[in-house]
Amino acid sequence: MRLKPWWLTFAAWQSDGDVFLILLLVAFSIVLIAVFVFRPQSTATRGGKMIAFLALFALPLLCFGIGASSELEHPKSTQEGAVHTATM
């Protein structure tokens, strides 16, 4: 069995990187939300309110956007692979 060179498998690494990034952002959001749930006095200052906005609104929205983009890109990559193998 012959293995592919590492540079040909970069697309698979990119896909795993997207999943890792999404999981990292979700975990970071959960930690920030937990801080605000267990220490609500941290939102008393202006900076605390801005971080709370990021944790409760912006980061989950970013995670959703990255996940949706990754899912919408997946059919394109599998379709291109099918066309490439069909022409060979």
N, C-alpha and C positions, 0 to 999 in steps of 0.2 A: 504494500500500500504506500503510495507516494503522498507526502504532505504538501500542502500549498505553502508558498513563501509567506512570510509574515506580512508583507506589504499588500498582499491580495486579500487578507482577512481584516483589513482596516475597517471596512464597513460594519463588521460584526462588533469590533471594539467600540465604534461610535455608538452603536445601538445600546451596548451595555453601559456606556458612559452616560447616555441620556437617562437610563433607569437609575443609575447610581446618583446622578444629580438630582433627580426628582425625589428619591428616597432621602437624600441628605437634606434637601429643602423642607420636606415634610417633617423630618425629625427635628430640624431646627425650629420650625413653626410650633410643633408640639411642645418643645422645651420652653419657648417664649410664652406660649399661652399658659402653660403650667405655672410659670413664674407670676404671671398676672392674676391667675386664679388664687394662688396661695399667698401672694403678697400684693393685694390690691392697692396698698399705700404707695407702691412704686409708680403709680400712674398719676400721682398728685402734681408732679411737676410737668412743665411743658415738654421736656425731653421724654419723659415717661409716656405721655399721651401719644407722642409721635411714634415711639417704638411699639406701643400697643396697637396703633393703627396699622403699622407694618405687619405685626404678628397676626392680627385678626383679619386683615383684609388683603393687603398687598402680597404677602408671601403665599397664602393659599391661592390667590388668583394667578400668581406666577407659576406655581406648581401645576395648576389646571392648564394653563397655556402651554407649558413645556410638554405635559403629558398628551394633550390634544394634538400638538404639532408632531410629536413622535408617532402617535397612532395614525395620523393622516399620512405621514411619510412612509409608513411600513408597507401599505399596499403598492405604492409606486416602486419601491425597491424590489419587492417580490415579482411584480409584473415585468420589470426590466430584466430580472434574472431569467424569467421564463422566455422572454423574447430572445435574449442572448443565447440560451441553450437551444432554442428552436432553430436559430439560424446557423448553428454549427454543424 
